[in-house]
Amino acid sequence: MKRENKVDYRIEKDSIGTKDVPENVYYGVQSLRAAENFHITGLNMHPEIINSLAYIKKAAAITNCQVGLLDRRIAEAIVQACDEILAGRFHNDFIVDPIQGGAGTSLNMNANEVIANRAIELLGGSKGDYSIVNPNDHVNCGQSTNDVIPSAGKMTSLRLLHNLKQELLRLHKVLCQKADEFNHILKMGRTQMQDAVPIRLGQEFKAYSVAIMRDIHRMDKAMDEMRTLNMGGTAVGTGINADETYLRQIVPNLNEVSDMDFIQAFDLIDATQNLDPFVAVSGAIKACAVTLSKIANDLRLMSSGPRAGFNEINLPARQNGSSIMPGKVNPVIPEVVNQVAFNIIGNDVTITMAAEAGQLELNAFEPIIFYCMFQSIDTLAYAVRTFVDNCVSGITANETRCRYLVENSVGIITALCPHVGYQKAADIAKKALQTGEPVRSIILQENLLSQEELDRILDPVHMTEPGISGKELLLKNK
């Protein structure tokens, strides 16, 4: 039929009734109803979950053909349609909003309809003629939204986590390089934003690299959480309407077509009921975001000023910092890392509450979990990438400034405690703060130690390495 706007339509029917669907599209009536019901974010479905669904539908078609439940011609047409989706075609026909009611049924049916209509074309039919290939009976054979959607979510998360891990490995490498580059630079360590004791700038960057590697290890554990699927469990994990051989073969076939490594849950009911693996993964992502945000905070502090702040390091100048203050350059890359971390922490709360809110045999809130999860992983990966490329790799040190702050700080008095006593050291620190004189000068003025003794005690390496006290160093060198 035709309308005044010259768009051709086909009539499709579901359990709700009939509906006009544009003739040229590959989605069908159920997808269209969902798009009308759930205009929530205004965003498109993540391309990786579309690909994950294509892998699952492809593996299911192969498996159903192997067990004799699907005609070979239909199975081959479904497989080809899935391969075309994996090549980037038809993604625009996935029209349902990422946040939707129905536990993901709308997304599953969107995939079923797109694949069915393309398979119908490949078999010489017209889109919408579901007597040739049916979205439910053929594309969804042996499946339920309740095993397809969580499995697709895990597959997608696993792929995105792999990308994030690669970016974190790049960051770790650059931090290690900076640790070596700055290892000889003595600076003032600070606790509670007050002068503490000296530390080497390289030691600080080395500590950052260790923290990032710890997050990488968490990513490995998080990826393992995503490898257990409930495929074959169908509606509630009991495997209703799934052939016994299909049940055994679906995950191995999925591994083969996707070139990934999944296992089938030993208890499919548990794997259908509970979404705690996503909470664990979200926790690992949040922990990493917290680590990165703390590092970003440190870089902003150490680069602050440049004249009226710490000015111990220089961050690469990326853009003008003010529309009114000429010459101002802001730490925009660390700032965006901070903001990504804030968002991820909020997403983690949402994921936690959504996972908790499931009832009995199913959690209906997977769509919001996936929306937040994919956003967290993606944005963290992008944040790490710009952090490496536009900030960390270009950091330089102001060695003279670092040395000046150490020499003019009372923090070095701690190293002198074993030689002059705690109370005397405290008196010297107080005098230094009141007069502005360096601690070293006061020590020499009061003849408490010689210049040679001071040089030995305040040796930069031995002040910043465990295992040898200043007194031991002094005796060793006498």
C-alpha positions as CSV (number, residue, x, y, z in Angstrom):
1,M,0.0,0.0,0.0
2,K,1.1,3.6,-0.6
3,R,0.7,6.8,1.5
4,E,0.7,10.4,0.5
5,N,4.4,10.8,1.3
6,K,5.1,8.1,-1.3
7,V,6.6,5.6,1.2
8,D,5.6,2.1,0.6
9,Y,4.3,0.0,3.5
10,R,3.7,-3.7,4.2
11,I,1.2,-4.9,6.8
12,E,2.6,-7.1,9.5
13,K,0.7,-8.8,12.3
14,D,1.6,-9.9,15.9
15,S,-0.4,-10.8,19.0
16,I,-1.3,-7.2,19.5
17,G,-2.7,-6.7,16.1
18,T,-1.7,-5.4,12.6
19,K,0.7,-2.5,11.9
20,D,2.0,-0.8,8.8
21,V,5.8,-1.3,8.5
22,P,7.9,0.6,5.9
23,E,8.4,-1.7,3.0
24,N,12.2,-1.1,2.6
25,V,13.2,-1.8,6.2
26,Y,14.4,-5.1,7.6
27,Y,12.9,-4.8,11.1
28,G,9.3,-5.8,11.6
29,V,6.2,-5.1,13.7
30,Q,7.6,-6.0,17.1
31,S,10.7,-3.8,16.6
32,L,8.5,-0.9,15.5
33,R,6.2,-1.2,18.5
34,A,9.2,-1.2,20.8
35,A,10.7,1.8,19.1
36,E,7.5,3.7,19.7
37,N,7.2,2.5,23.3
38,F,10.7,3.2,24.4
39,H,12.0,6.5,23.1
40,I,14.2,6.9,26.2
41,T,17.8,7.8,25.4
42,G,17.5,8.7,21.7
43,L,20.7,6.7,21.1
44,N,21.4,3.8,18.9
45,M,22.1,0.3,20.1
46,H,25.8,-0.4,20.7
47,P,27.2,-1.9,17.5
48,E,29.0,-4.6,19.5
49,I,25.9,-6.0,21.0
50,I,24.4,-6.1,17.5
51,N,27.4,-8.2,16.4
52,S,27.1,-10.4,19.5
53,L,23.5,-11.1,18.7
54,A,24.5,-12.0,15.1
55,Y,27.1,-14.5,16.4
56,I,24.5,-16.1,18.7
57,K,21.9,-16.4,16.0
58,K,24.5,-17.7,13.6
59,A,25.6,-20.4,16.1
60,A,22.0,-21.3,16.9
61,A,21.1,-21.7,13.2
62,I,24.2,-24.0,12.6
63,T,23.3,-26.0,15.7
64,N,19.6,-26.4,14.9
65,C,20.6,-27.5,11.4
66,Q,23.0,-30.1,12.8
67,V,20.3,-31.6,15.1
68,G,17.7,-31.6,12.3
69,L,15.4,-28.9,13.6
70,L,16.1,-26.4,10.8
71,D,16.1,-26.9,7.0
72,R,19.6,-26.5,5.6
73,R,18.5,-23.8,3.1
74,I,16.9,-21.7,5.8
75,A,19.9,-22.2,8.1
76,E,22.3,-21.1,5.4
77,A,20.3,-18.0,4.7
78,I,20.2,-17.1,8.4
79,V,24.0,-17.7,8.6
80,Q,24.6,-15.4,5.6
81,A,22.3,-12.7,7.0
82,C,24.3,-12.9,10.3
83,D,27.6,-12.6,8.4
84,E,26.3,-9.5,6.6
85,I,25.4,-8.0,10.0
86,L,28.9,-8.8,11.2
87,A,30.3,-7.0,8.2
88,G,28.4,-3.9,9.2
89,R,25.2,-4.1,7.2
90,F,21.7,-3.5,8.6
91,H,22.9,-1.9,11.9
92,N,20.5,1.0,11.1
93,D,17.6,-1.5,11.2
94,F,18.3,-2.1,14.9
95,I,15.9,0.6,16.0
96,V,15.0,-0.2,19.6
97,D,16.3,2.1,22.4
98,P,19.1,0.7,24.6
99,I,16.9,1.2,27.6
100,Q,13.7,-0.7,27.2
101,G,11.2,-2.7,29.2
102,G,10.7,-6.4,28.8
103,A,14.1,-7.8,29.8
104,G,15.5,-7.3,26.3
105,T,12.7,-9.0,24.4
106,S,12.5,-6.0,22.0
107,L,16.2,-6.2,21.2
108,N,16.0,-10.0,20.7
109,M,13.0,-9.6,18.4
110,N,14.7,-6.8,16.5
111,A,17.6,-9.1,15.7
112,N,15.2,-12.0,14.8
113,E,13.2,-9.8,12.4
114,V,16.2,-8.2,10.7
115,I,17.8,-11.6,10.2
116,A,14.6,-13.2,9.1
117,N,13.8,-10.5,6.5
118,R,17.3,-10.6,5.1
119,A,17.1,-14.4,4.9
120,I,13.8,-14.2,3.2
121,E,15.4,-11.9,0.5
122,L,18.2,-14.3,0.1
123,L,15.7,-17.2,-0.6
124,G,13.9,-15.1,-3.2
125,G,11.0,-13.9,-1.1
126,S,9.8,-10.4,-0.1
127,K,10.4,-8.9,3.3
128,G,7.5,-9.6,5.7
129,D,6.7,-13.1,4.2
130,Y,7.4,-15.0,7.3
131,S,6.1,-18.2,5.8
132,I,9.5,-18.5,4.3
133,V,11.7,-17.6,7.3
134,N,10.0,-16.9,10.6
135,P,11.6,-14.7,13.2
136,N,10.4,-16.8,16.1
137,D,10.1,-20.3,14.7
138,H,13.4,-20.3,12.7
139,V,15.7,-17.5,13.8
140,N,14.8,-17.9,17.5
141,C,14.6,-21.7,17.4
142,G,15.8,-23.3,20.6
143,Q,16.3,-19.9,22.2
144,S,14.6,-17.4,24.6
145,T,15.3,-13.7,25.2
146,N,16.3,-14.9,28.6
147,D,19.4,-16.8,27.5
148,V,20.2,-14.8,24.3
149,I,20.3,-11.3,25.8
150,P,22.4,-12.0,28.9
151,S,24.8,-14.1,26.7
152,A,25.0,-11.2,24.2
153,G,25.6,-8.8,27.0
154,K,28.5,-10.9,28.3
155,M,30.0,-11.4,24.9
156,T,29.9,-7.6,24.3
157,S,31.3,-6.8,27.6
158,L,34.2,-9.2,27.0
159,R,35.1,-7.6,23.7
160,L,35.0,-4.1,25.2
161,L,37.0,-5.2,28.2
162,H,39.7,-6.5,25.9
163,N,39.9,-3.1,24.3
164,L,40.1,-1.4,27.7
165,K,42.9,-3.8,28.8
166,Q,45.0,-2.9,25.8
167,E,44.7,0.8,26.6
168,L,45.6,0.1,30.2
169,L,48.7,-1.8,29.1
170,R,49.8,1.2,27.0
171,L,49.3,3.4,30.1
172,H,51.3,1.0,32.3
173,K,54.2,1.1,29.8
174,V,54.3,4.9,29.6
175,L,54.2,5.2,33.4
176,C,57.1,2.7,33.7
177,Q,59.1,4.8,31.1
178,K,58.4,8.0,33.1
179,A,59.4,6.2,36.3
180,D,62.8,5.5,34.8
181,E,63.1,9.0,33.3
182,F,62.4,10.7,36.6
183,N,64.1,8.2,38.9
184,H,66.9,10.6,39.8
185,I,64.7,13.5,40.7
186,L,64.3,14.2,44.4
187,K,61.1,16.0,45.4
188,M,59.0,16.7,48.4
189,G,56.6,14.0,49.5
190,R,53.4,15.1,51.0
191,T,50.8,13.6,53.2
192,Q,47.4,15.3,54.0
193,M,48.6,18.1,51.7
194,Q,51.4,18.9,54.1
195,D,55.2,18.5,53.6
196,A,56.2,15.0,54.7
197,V,59.6,13.5,53.7
198,P,61.4,13.4,50.4
199,I,60.6,11.0,47.6
200,R,61.8,10.6,44.1
201,L,59.5,11.6,41.3
202,G,60.3,8.3,39.6
203,Q,59.1,6.5,42.7
204,E,55.7,8.2,42.4
205,F,55.3,7.3,38.8
206,K,56.4,3.7,39.5
207,A,53.7,3.5,42.2
208,Y,51.2,4.7,39.6
209,S,52.3,1.9,37.2
210,V,51.9,-0.7,39.9
211,A,48.4,0.5,40.7
212,I,47.5,0.3,37.0
213,M,48.9,-3.2,36.7
214,R,46.7,-4.2,39.7
215,D,43.7,-2.9,37.7
216,I,44.8,-4.9,34.7
217,H,44.8,-8.0,36.8
218,R,41.3,-7.1,37.9
219,M,40.3,-6.8,34.2
220,D,41.5,-10.3,33.6
221,K,39.3,-11.6,36.4
222,A,36.4,-9.4,35.1
223,M,36.8,-11.0,31.7
224,D,36.6,-14.4,33.2
225,E,33.3,-13.5,34.9
226,M,31.9,-12.9,31.4
227,R,32.8,-16.3,29.9
228,T,30.1,-18.3,31.6
229,L,26.8,-18.3,29.5
230,N,23.3,-19.6,30.1
231,M,22.8,-20.4,26.4
232,G,20.5,-23.4,26.2
233,G,18.7,-22.5,29.3
234,T,15.9,-20.8,27.3
235,A,13.1,-19.2,29.4
236,V,14.1,-20.0,33.0
237,G,17.1,-22.2,32.8
238,T,15.3,-25.5,32.4
239,G,16.0,-25.7,28.7
240,I,12.4,-26.0,27.7
241,N,12.0,-26.2,23.9
242,A,15.7,-26.8,23.4
243,D,16.8,-30.1,21.8
244,E,19.2,-32.1,24.1
245,T,21.9,-32.1,21.4
246,Y,21.4,-28.4,20.8
247,L,21.9,-27.8,24.5
248,R,25.3,-29.6,24.4
249,Q,26.5,-28.0,21.1
250,I,25.3,-24.4,21.2
251,V,28.2,-23.0,23.3
252,P,31.0,-24.9,21.4
253,N,29.5,-23.7,18.1
254,L,29.3,-20.2,19.4
255,N,33.0,-20.4,20.3
256,E,33.8,-21.6,16.9
257,V,31.9,-18.8,15.0
258,S,33.0,-16.0,17.3
259,D,36.6,-17.2,17.9
260,M,36.0,-16.6,21.6
261,D,36.2,-18.9,24.6
262,F,33.0,-19.4,26.5
263,I,31.7,-22.1,28.8
264,Q,28.2,-23.2,29.6
265,A,27.0,-22.6,33.1
266,F,26.8,-25.8,35.1
267,D,23.5,-24.5,36.6
268,L,21.6,-22.7,33.9
269,I,18.8,-21.7,36.3
270,D,21.3,-19.8,38.5
271,A,22.9,-18.2,35.4
272,T,19.4,-17.1,34.3
273,Q,18.3,-15.8,37.6
274,N,21.4,-13.9,38.8
275,L,23.4,-11.0,37.3
276,D,26.0,-10.7,40.0
277,P,28.8,-11.3,37.4
278,F,28.0,-7.9,35.9
279,V,28.2,-6.3,39.4
280,A,31.7,-7.9,39.8
281,V,32.8,-6.5,36.5
282,S,31.3,-3.1,37.2
283,G,33.2,-3.1,40.5
284,A,36.5,-3.8,38.7
285,I,35.8,-1.0,36.2
286,K,34.9,1.4,39.1
287,A,38.1,0.5,41.0
288,C,40.2,1.2,37.9
289,A,38.3,4.5,37.4
290,V,39.1,5.5,41.0
291,T,42.8,4.7,40.5
292,L,42.9,6.8,37.3
293,S,41.1,9.7,38.9
294,K,43.5,9.7,41.8
295,I,46.5,9.8,39.5
296,A,44.8,12.6,37.5
297,N,44.4,14.5,40.8
298,D,48.1,14.1,41.6
299,L,49.2,15.3,38.1
300,R,46.9,18.4,38.4
301,L,48.5,19.2,41.8
302,M,52.1,18.6,40.8
303,S,51.6,20.8,37.7
304,S,49.7,23.5,39.5
305,G,50.7,27.1,39.1
306,P,52.9,27.4,37.2
307,R,54.2,30.4,39.2
308,A,52.0,30.2,42.3
309,G,51.6,26.4,42.7
310,F,53.8,23.3,43.0
311,N,55.1,23.5,39.4
312,E,57.1,20.3,39.9
313,I,56.0,18.8,36.5
314,N,54.8,20.2,33.2
315,L,51.8,18.7,31.5
316,P,51.6,19.1,27.7
317,A,49.7,22.2,26.7
318,R,46.7,21.0,24.7
319,Q,44.5,24.0,24.3
320,N,43.8,27.5,25.5
321,G,42.5,27.6,29.1
322,S,40.4,30.7,29.2
323,S,38.3,33.0,27.1
324,I,39.3,35.9,29.3
325,M,42.7,35.2,30.8
326,P,45.4,35.3,28.1
327,G,48.1,32.6,28.3
328,K,46.2,30.4,30.8
329,V,46.5,26.6,30.1
330,N,44.4,24.2,32.1
331,P,45.0,20.5,32.8
332,V,42.1,19.5,30.6
333,I,43.1,15.8,30.0
334,P,43.3,14.9,33.8
335,E,40.0,16.8,34.2
336,V,38.2,14.7,31.6
337,V,39.6,11.5,33.3
338,N,38.1,12.8,36.6
339,Q,34.7,13.3,35.0
340,V,34.7,9.9,33.3
341,A,35.5,8.4,36.7
342,F,32.6,10.3,38.3
343,N,30.2,8.9,35.7
344,I,31.5,5.3,36.0
345,I,30.9,5.5,39.8
346,G,27.3,6.5,39.2
347,N,26.9,3.8,36.6
348,D,28.2,1.2,39.1
349,V,25.4,2.2,41.5
350,T,22.8,1.8,38.8
351,I,24.2,-1.6,37.8
352,T,24.3,-2.7,41.4
353,M,20.6,-1.7,42.1
354,A,19.4,-3.2,38.8
355,A,21.1,-6.6,39.5
356,E,19.6,-6.6,43.0
357,A,16.1,-5.9,41.7
358,G,15.6,-9.2,39.9
359,Q,12.8,-11.4,41.1
360,L,12.6,-15.2,41.1
361,E,13.7,-16.8,37.7
362,L,14.6,-13.6,35.8
363,N,16.0,-10.2,36.1
364,A,14.1,-7.8,33.8
365,F,16.6,-5.0,34.1
366,E,19.4,-6.2,31.9
367,P,18.9,-3.3,29.4
368,I,19.9,-0.6,31.9
369,I,22.8,-2.8,33.2
370,F,24.2,-3.2,29.6
371,Y,23.6,0.5,28.8
372,C,25.7,1.5,31.9
373,M,28.2,-1.2,31.5
374,F,29.0,-0.6,27.9
375,Q,29.2,3.2,28.5
376,S,31.6,2.7,31.5
377,I,33.9,0.4,29.6
378,D,33.9,2.5,26.4
379,T,34.4,5.8,28.1
380,L,37.1,4.5,30.4
381,A,39.0,3.1,27.4
382,Y,38.7,6.4,25.6
383,A,39.8,8.3,28.7
384,V,42.9,6.1,29.1
385,R,43.7,6.6,25.5
386,T,43.7,10.4,25.6
387,F,45.4,10.3,29.0
388,V,48.3,8.4,27.4
389,D,48.5,10.2,24.1
390,N,47.7,13.7,25.2
391,C,49.1,13.9,28.7
392,V,51.2,11.2,30.4
393,S,53.6,10.5,27.5
394,G,54.5,14.2,27.3
395,I,55.0,15.0,31.0
396,T,58.3,16.7,31.8
397,A,59.9,17.4,35.2
398,N,61.1,20.7,36.7
399,E,64.1,19.2,38.5
400,T,65.4,22.5,39.9
401,R,62.0,23.4,41.3
402,C,61.7,20.0,42.9
403,R,65.1,20.3,44.5
404,Y,64.4,23.8,45.7
405,L,61.2,22.7,47.5
406,V,63.0,19.9,49.2
407,E,65.8,22.1,50.4
408,N,63.5,24.7,51.7
409,S,61.1,22.3,53.4
410,V,61.1,21.3,57.0
411,G,60.2,17.7,55.8
412,I,63.9,16.7,55.7
413,I,64.0,17.1,59.5
414,T,62.6,13.6,59.8
415,A,65.9,12.2,58.5
416,L,67.8,14.1,61.2
417,C,65.8,12.7,64.2
418,P,68.2,9.8,64.9
419,H,71.1,12.3,65.1
420,V,69.7,15.2,67.1
421,G,66.6,13.7,68.8
422,Y,62.9,14.2,68.2
423,Q,62.5,17.3,70.4
424,K,65.5,19.1,69.0
425,A,64.4,18.2,65.5
426,A,60.9,19.6,66.3
427,D,62.5,22.9,67.6
428,I,64.5,23.2,64.5
429,A,61.4,22.6,62.3
430,K,59.5,25.3,64.3
431,K,62.3,27.8,63.9
432,A,62.6,27.1,60.1
433,L,58.9,27.7,59.7
434,Q,59.0,31.0,61.7
435,T,62.2,32.4,60.1
436,G,62.0,31.0,56.7
437,E,65.5,29.7,57.0
438,P,66.3,26.3,55.5
439,V,66.7,23.4,58.0
440,R,70.2,22.7,56.7
441,S,71.3,26.3,57.6
442,I,70.0,26.1,61.1
443,I,71.7,22.8,61.8
444,L,75.0,24.2,60.6
445,Q,74.5,27.5,62.6
446,E,73.9,25.6,65.8
447,N,76.9,23.2,65.1
448,L,74.7,20.2,65.5
449,L,76.2,18.4,62.5
450,S,78.9,19.1,60.1
451,Q,78.4,19.8,56.4
452,E,79.8,16.4,55.5
453,E,77.6,14.7,58.0
454,L,74.5,16.5,56.6
455,D,75.4,15.5,53.1
456,R,75.7,11.9,54.1
457,I,72.4,11.9,56.1
458,L,70.5,13.8,53.4
459,D,71.8,11.6,50.5
460,P,68.8,11.6,48.1
461,V,68.9,7.8,47.4
462,H,69.2,6.8,51.0
463,M,66.4,9.2,52.1
464,T,64.1,7.5,49.6
465,E,65.0,3.8,50.0
466,P,64.0,1.5,52.8
467,G,66.5,-0.7,54.7
468,I,69.1,1.8,55.9
469,S,68.8,4.7,58.3
470,G,70.6,8.0,58.1
471,K,72.6,7.0,61.3
472,E,73.6,3.7,59.7
473,L,74.6,5.5,56.6
474,L,76.7,8.0,58.6
475,L,78.5,5.3,60.5
476,K,79.1,3.3,57.3
477,N,80.7,6.2,55.6
478,K,83.0,7.3,58.5
